[in-house]
């Protein structure tokens, strides 16, 4: 039985630049590295909280994934206004929070490779509320 999402994985053009964005900008915590036989880090796991992670792997910036249907990932936050303020203080461009059609608060950021990330805060009126534990 599926119990949740374990991680989202991104191939990034510059691993150090992506790490700076996700760790230093978004405030995620490094969990562990993937190191090749030559001793070089080529990937990293970042902890989102709970049982959730983002996985980053160094890729070829001249060969983006073809026909990929990925649109964005959505990260739940406990206080959207405070999260936006903290990210902006770290130099991350974040859209202004707005109430989405689903009655949940949202704001948006984009990583250095152009991957869109929605920051999401549920409300008691959120359409998702009946399914939340």
N, C-alpha and C positions, 0 to 999 in steps of 0.2 A: 504494500500500500504506500502510495506517495504521501509523505508527511510535510513536505516543504521544499523550498528551493535551497540547495546547498551552496552554489556559487554561480556567478556569471564570469565568463572568460573573455578577455580581449587580447587580440594581437595588436601590439603597439609599435610605432615606428622608432621610438626612443624610450627605452625602459627607464632610464634615470629621470627623464622629463615626466613620464607618466607617473612614476613613483612619487616625485615631488608633488604632483597634482593631487593624487589620491591620498597620500600620507600627510603631507604638510598642508595642502589646501583643504581637503575634505576632512582631515583628521582621523583617517583610518589607521589601524595598528598593523604593523608587519607581523605576520604569523610565521612564515618560513619561506626559504628560497629554494628554487630549483637550480642546481649547479651541474654543468656538464662535466665530462671526463677531463677537460682541460682546466677545471677549477673556476670557470667563468659563470657568473650568475646569468641565466637566460630567462628566468621567470620568477615570479613572487606571488605568494598568497597574502592577501590583506584581510584582516578581520573587520567585519561590519558591526558585529554584535550578535549575541545569541549564537545560533548555529549557522550564520551566514558569512560568506566570503566573496571577495572579488579576486580573480586570478588574472595576472598579466603575463604575457609572454612576448619577448622580443621577436619582431618579424621583419620582413623586408618591406621598407616603406614604398618601394617601387612596384610591389605586387599586392594591392589590396584584395581582400576577399571578393570574389565575383558572385553575383546573384544572391547576396546575403539579404535576408528579410528582416534583420534586426532593425528596430526603430528606436528604442530607448530602453533603459532599465529604470526602475522606480525604487527609490530608497525611502523607507518610512523614517520619519523624524518625530521626536517627542514635542518639540517646540520650534515651529518653522521660523518664526520671527527671530528667535535667538540663534538658530542655525544660520540663517541668511546673514545676520550681523557678524557672527564669528567668521564665516567664510569670507565675507567682504574685508574684514580686518586682516585676513591672511592673503589678500590680493586676488581672490577668486571672483570672477564676474558671475553674478547671480541675478536672475530676473527678480522683479518685485513679486512678492507673494500675491496670489489671487485665488479666489474660491472657484474651483472647477465645477463643471456641469454635474459631476457626481457628488457635489456637496462636500468635497474634501479640499483642503488647502494645498496649493502646489506652487513650486518655484522651479526654475530650470537652470542647469549649468551644462557646459560642454567641456569635455576633456581635451587635451592637446591634439588628439587624433580626430576630433570632431564627433566623438560619441556623445549622444545626448543623455542626460541624467535628470530624471524628475525627482524632486524632493517632495515628499508627500506626508501630510498630517491629516489623519482621520478626524472627523467631528461626529457628534452623536447623530447627525442627520446624514452622514455619508451613506451612499448607496451600499457600500461594502459592510456597513455596521452589522446587519443581521448575520453575516458569516464570520465575524470576528469572535475569537474565543476570549 
